[in-house]
Each structure stands twice: as structure tokens, then as C-alpha cells.
Amino acid sequence: MFFLCDGIQFKAGRGGAFPLSVPIRQKKMRALSKVLWLLAFLAATFCWMVLFEHGFSLKAFSEGVRVEFRELLTRVTGGKHSPPAAPEPPAEETPPPGA
């Protein structure tokens, strides 16, 4: 367990919320911040796209997320694209016998 404590330093005085800090260079933190903002932007864009294409109800949103995420994965992984299942045509009603 002590191998995790190599870069940890104690800070005295009025520090942040954490009494221990791990020294991370400012450029790395800036890059991490930019990556996290990019991921947040992509997630928000995905959610808005699903909301506008599939509707603003919770049921439509959850079904839309499944559909769009499956579509996104097939495009990214290069898998076969399966077209959505077409609804079955309604069965013809036959009159009851003797009518």
C-alpha cells in the first residue's frame, strides 16, 4: 500500500479541502480539464439529439438512447448495420362463421 504514497505531500495551513495533495503539473491538469469538457460536451450533444429525435418523454428518451447508442457502436466498430424491424401488417379480420 505504501507504493501509492510516493508523490503525496502534506500541506500545512489553509489549504484546500484535502489535507494531502498529489503534485500534478499544470499542463497535465489543463489537458485533463479540456478532455473532461470535451466528454461533457459530447454527452450533452448526444442527449439533446436523442431528445429532439425521439421525444421529450422519459420512455421515448430511454428507448432512443438504446437505439442511438447501438447505432453509434455499429458505426464505430464497423459492425453490420441492421435495419430497424418493420411493424407487422395488421391481420385481416375474417367474419365469424354463420354471419
DRENNU-884456 format. One record per residue (C-alpha): z, x, y. Coordinates in steps of 0.25 Angstrom, whole numbers, plus 5000, padded with zeros to 4 digits. Example, Ala and Ser with C-alpha at 12.3 -4.5 7.8 and 13.67 -1.06 7.14 Angstrom:
<nodes>
503150494982
502950554996
</nodes>
This chain:
<nodes>
500050005000
500250125009
498850155010
498650035019
499550095029
498750215033
498150175046
499350085051
500150125063
501350065068
501350025083
502550015092
502749925104
502049795108
500849805098
500049685093
500449585082
500449685071
501449805071
500549885062
499049915067
497949985059
497150075068
495750025069
494650085078
494249995090
492749995086
493049945072
493949835078
492749795087
491749795076
492749715067
492849615079
491349605080
491149575065
492249475065
491649405077
490249405071
490849345058
491549235066
490249205074
489449195060
490549105054
490549015067
489049005067
489048965052
490048855055
489248805067
487948805059
488548725047
489248625057
487948595064
487048595052
488048515042
488848435051
490248435058
491048375047
491948455038
491248415026
489848445031
490348575037
490948625023
489748575015
488848645026
489648775025
489448775010
487948755011
487648845022
488548965016
487848945003
486448955011
486949075018
487349145006
486049114999
485349175011
486249295012
486249334997
484749294995
485049194984
484149074981
484148964991
484448834984
483948714992
484948604994
485048494984
484148374988
484948244986
484448164975
483648044978
484347904977
484147844963
483247714963
484047594961
483647504950
483947354950
484947314940
484347254927
484147104928
483947104943
</nodes>
